[in-house]
């Protein structure tokens, strides 16, 4: 095993990515569940108002949604959908980082300081590979989090979806998932690498003897701060696709395609409908990406691959 790891950096990237993704997923799963519930509640409210021509004034927030979940499902309810989340994250994030490392080393270019377009291409391609491979688990995760489906086990849930909806049900929402995740990963990697380079050069100019790469504590802080800022920018741009993806996976009959889903969202709630659930998603994706990349960078530095 040690020989395999020492000779195969892609395996190291996969293991480092899986570990970092698992830690961040366990910590931040409640925010993902809250985001799904807020989008689901907005959809139900709009459907009811369309028939009763009455709109309620109270809107679900992160705090109020958490209170409802804890009151009805206990504290453990905040981690509902953890099994499919972990099942998706361990191979999914690992596959993303492994694909990213392989692409960096296989197609030339400056792997330590990629340009903006190079970084976007790398991030989008790696995310497409991971997103296509893990889409059935993504569908399960969204449905488990919603609390709308009476699934008890992942295996039976997969069989039930396949028997009722076929292969299309297992791949439901793939297009908006890729439209959300691929640009997010590309933009995130671009913002992250550019911010990291700027911070490193600024610190080096201030203190020529200071090398961020060889200072574990300073490197971790730098990576985390750069990750937070990159996540905020990337989340804001890609959130509309997340709303479409959630609607399609929760209501495949009402939202059968991306075009019809977009039209229905505009009709029911206007352009603002594409921003529903932005706060919990931005908070969760930003923190998760920052934690995952900080852990990944530190593990890879200790593996001496950085």
N, C-alpha and C positions, 0 to 999 in steps of 0.2 A: 504493500500500500504506500509506504514512504517513497519507494522508487517511482511508483506511478505519479504521485504528487509532484516529485521533484522533476520529472520529465514531461509533465503535461500541465502547462500553465492554465489551459482552458478548464481542466478539472478543478484547479485551485480557484479560479474565478467562479465556477459554478457553486462550489462549497461555500466560498466567502459570501456570495450573493444570497444563497439560500439561508445562511445563518443570519445575516443582517436583515433580510426580509422577514424572517420568522419573528425576530425580536420586535421589530417595528409594528408588525401586524397584530401581535398579541396586545401590545400597549395601546394601539389606536383603533382597534376594532369597534369600540362604542361609537366613535365619531362616524364611521362608515355606516353603521346601523342607523344612527340618527339621521344621516343624510338621506338614506333610502326611505325612512319613515316620513320625513318632511315632504319629499317628492311624492310619495304615495298619498299622503293626506291632502296635498294640494290637488292631486288628480281627482280624488273622491269628492272634495269640496266643489270643484268646478263641475263635475258630473251632476251633483245634486242641484247646484244652482242653475244649471242649464234646464232642468226639468221643473224646478220650483220657482225659478226666476227670483231667487233670494240669495244674497251673498252675505256670508258672515264676516264680521270685522276682525275677529281674532285670528292671527296667523301663528302657526307653530314655530317655535324657536328652538334652539339647541337645548336650553335649560328646560323649557316646558315639555319637550319631547322626552328628555331623559327622565323627568319626573313621572310622566305617564308610564314609561317602560318599567321603571322601578316599582311603581305602585301596582301594576298589573302582572308583571312577570318576575319581580324580584330583581336584585342587583345583577344576578347572573344573566338576566335577560338582555343586558347591554352587550353581552358577548355572544348573542345568538348568531348563528351562521359562522362561528369560529372554525368548525371542522372544514367546511368547504373553503374558507378563507386561507387556512393553513395549507390545505391540499393544493390550492392554487398558487399560494405564495412560494412555498418551498421549491417546487420545480420551476415555477414561473419566473420569479426574480432571479433564481440561479441560472435559468436558461437565458434570461436577458443579459446578465453580466457576462456569462460565458460567450454568448453570441457577440456581444460588444467587444470583448477582448479578442476574439478570433477575427472579427472584422478589422479591428485596429491593426493587428499584426499581419494580416493577410493582404491588405490592399494598400499598403504603403502609407505615405504621408507622415506628418509629425504626430506620433501617438501621444506624446506628452503635452503638446500644445497644438491641438487641432484648430483649424480656422473655423469661423462660424458656420459656413455651409457644410464643411466636412463633419462637424459635430452634429448638425441637424440630420444629415444623411445617416450617420452611424446610429444615432439614437432612434430614429424612425424605423430603420431596417431591423435592428435588434428587437424593438418592441413588437413589430409585426410578426416576427417569428414566434415570440413568446405568446402574443395575444391569440394567434390562430391556434396554437397548440392547446391553450388552456380555456378556450371559449365555453365548452360544456360546464366546466367548474365555475366559471364566471356567472353563467345563467343560474346554476344551483345556489351560489352565494347570494345573489340578489333576491331570489325567491325565499330562501331561508330567512334572510334579514327582514323581509317584509312582514312576516308573521301571518300572511294571507293563506299560505299553503300548509297543509297538514303532513308535511314530510317528516319522517322520523330518522331515516337513514339515507346516506348518499346513494348507496347502491340501488335501493328501491325507488328513490326519487328519479334517478337517471333512467331506470326501466320504465317508470310511469310516464315521464316526459316523452320518451321514445315511442311508447305504445300509443299515446294520445296525439302527439304532434309530429312524430317522425324525426328524421335527421334535422329537419329545419328547426324543430323545437330546441334541439341541443345546440344549434348554432345561432339561435335567435339573438338579434342585436349585435352580430359580428361587425357589420359595417360601421355603425356608430361607435362601437367599442374601439375599433381601429382608428376611426376619425378622431376619437377622444385621446386614446393612449399614444398613438404614433406621433402626432404633433406635440403632445405633452412631453414625451420622452426626448424628441428632437430639440424642442425649444429649451427644455430643462437642461439637457447636456450642453447646449450652446451657451445659455446664461451661466451655468455652473462653471464651465471651463474658462469662459472669459472673465468672470468675477474672480475665480481662483488665481488666474494669471495676473490680473490687475492688483489683487491684494498682495501676492507674493513679490511682485516687482516694486510695489510701494514700500513694503517692509524692508526689502533689500536696499532700496535707496536710502531709507531712514537709518538703517544699520547694516552696512556691507558684510559684517561678520555673521549676520543672522540668516540661517538657511531653514525655511519652513519645512522642507521635506524631511530633514533629519531631526526635527524637534517634534516629538510625538504629541505633546500637549498642545503646542501652538498649531500644529497641523490639524488636529481634531477640531479645535475651536474655529479655525479658518474654514475647514470643510463644512462644518455645521452652519455657520453664518451664511456662507455662500449658497448652501443648499436651501436654507430658509428663503432667501431672496429669489433664487431661481424658481422655487416651487410656487411662490406667490404669483410671479409673472406668468408662468406656464399654466397654472390652474385657472386663472382668469380668462385666458384665451380659449381654453378647451372645454369649459364647463357646459356650454349648450349641448355638445354631443353627449355628455353624461346624462342630461335630462332625457334626451331622446332614447338613449340606450336603456335607461331604467324603465321608461314607459313601455318600450317594446318587449322587454323581458317579463314585466308584470302583467301586461294586458296585450298579449300577442294577437288576439282577435280584433281588438279595437285599434291597435297600432301595428298593422301588418308589415309596413315598409317605412323606410326613412322619410320618403316624400310625404306619405299620408300622415305620419307622426308629426312632422314639422308643421304641416297645414293645420292639423287638429289643435296643436299647442297654440298656434297663433290665433286661431278662431276662439278658443276657450279663454285664453289668458293674455293674449298679445305678446309682444316681444319680451316683456318681463318674465313670461313663463319659462324662458330658456335660462333664467338665472336662479330658479327655485333650488334651494339646498346649497347655494354657493358657499355660505359661511362654513358649515361643517365639512364640506368636501375640501375647501381651500385649506382649512386648518389641518385636516387629517392628511391630505396628500402632501402638503408642505412639510409637516413634521415627519411623516413616514419617509419621504424621499431624502430629507436631510439626515435622519437617523440611519437609513439604509446606506446612503453614500458615505457617511462618516465611518460607520462600522466597516464597510467594504474597503475603503481606502486604508484604514488602519490594519485590517487583516492582511491585505495585499502588501502593505509596507513591511509587515512582520514576516510574510512569506518571501520578501525581497523580490517582488515583482514590480515594485513601483520605482 
